[in-house]
Amino acid sequence: MVFGALAVGISYPLLAFIGFAVGEANDQASLDGLRYEMAIFPGVAQLSVLLLMWNFPLDQKRQAELQT
């Protein structure tokens, strides 16, 4: 729930900053900004998760130990 609020709290002000308006005709710069936001931020989020999990100490052996 917190992550959803965080996503809205970041993306909506950013859309307002780039000049995107819902229900109105937008110029090409606003549409390009929307495309960049939709492409870059999910990739950055996934990359940060990858970096956090890269050396996570839970492997198959440790998981088997925890299950017994």
LOVOTOR-380949 format. One line per 2 residues: number of its first residue (from 1); their letters; for each residue x, y, z of C-alpha. Coordinates in nm, 3 decimals. Each point is the difference from the previous one (the first is absolute). Layout:
# residues N
NUM> a> X,Y,Z | ...
***
This chain:
# residues 68
1> mv> 0.000,0.000,0.000 | 0.285,0.235,0.078
3> fg> 0.162,-0.068,-0.336 | -0.319,0.088,-0.185
5> al> -0.021,0.329,0.186 | 0.366,0.062,-0.071
7> av> -0.051,-0.067,-0.371 | -0.289,0.244,-0.018
9> gi> 0.184,0.255,0.214 | 0.295,-0.003,-0.240
11> sy> -0.160,-0.050,-0.340 | -0.288,0.249,0.021
13> pl> 0.215,0.300,0.096 | 0.251,-0.104,-0.265
15> la> -0.276,-0.009,-0.262 | -0.109,0.348,0.109
17> fi> 0.362,0.116,-0.021 | 0.040,-0.118,-0.359
19> gf> -0.328,0.168,-0.093 | -0.215,-0.306,-0.065
21> av> -0.372,0.067,0.042 | -0.263,-0.274,0.012
23> ge> -0.292,0.047,-0.237 | 0.165,0.280,-0.193
25> an> 0.208,0.020,-0.313 | 0.367,-0.031,0.096
27> dq> 0.296,0.121,-0.197 | 0.272,-0.235,-0.121
29> as> 0.237,0.089,0.284 | -0.260,-0.101,0.260
31> ld> -0.071,-0.326,-0.180 | 0.372,-0.075,-0.024
33> gl> 0.036,0.072,0.372 | -0.281,-0.244,0.071
35> ry> 0.170,-0.265,-0.213 | 0.332,0.053,0.178
37> em> -0.168,-0.021,0.340 | -0.178,-0.321,-0.096
39> ai> 0.324,-0.153,-0.131 | 0.270,0.122,0.238
41> fp> -0.152,-0.023,0.348 | -0.110,-0.365,-0.014
43> gv> 0.345,-0.093,-0.130 | 0.172,0.192,0.278
45> aq> -0.225,-0.167,0.258 | 0.074,-0.346,-0.136
47> ls> 0.372,0.073,-0.012 | -0.002,0.113,0.363
49> vl> -0.179,-0.321,0.103 | 0.255,-0.202,-0.195
51> ll> 0.286,0.174,0.177 | -0.159,-0.057,0.341
53> mw> -0.053,-0.370,-0.068 | 0.331,-0.069,-0.174
55> nf> 0.185,-0.129,0.308 | -0.300,-0.096,0.209
57> pl> 0.120,-0.280,0.232 | -0.296,-0.235,-0.057
59> dq> 0.099,-0.277,-0.239 | -0.143,-0.351,-0.050
61> kr> 0.210,-0.150,0.280 | -0.099,0.266,0.254
63> qa> -0.364,-0.021,-0.102 | 0.003,-0.378,0.054
65> el> 0.149,0.056,0.346 | -0.275,0.246,0.086
67> qt> -0.274,-0.237,-0.113 | 0.109,-0.281,0.233
***
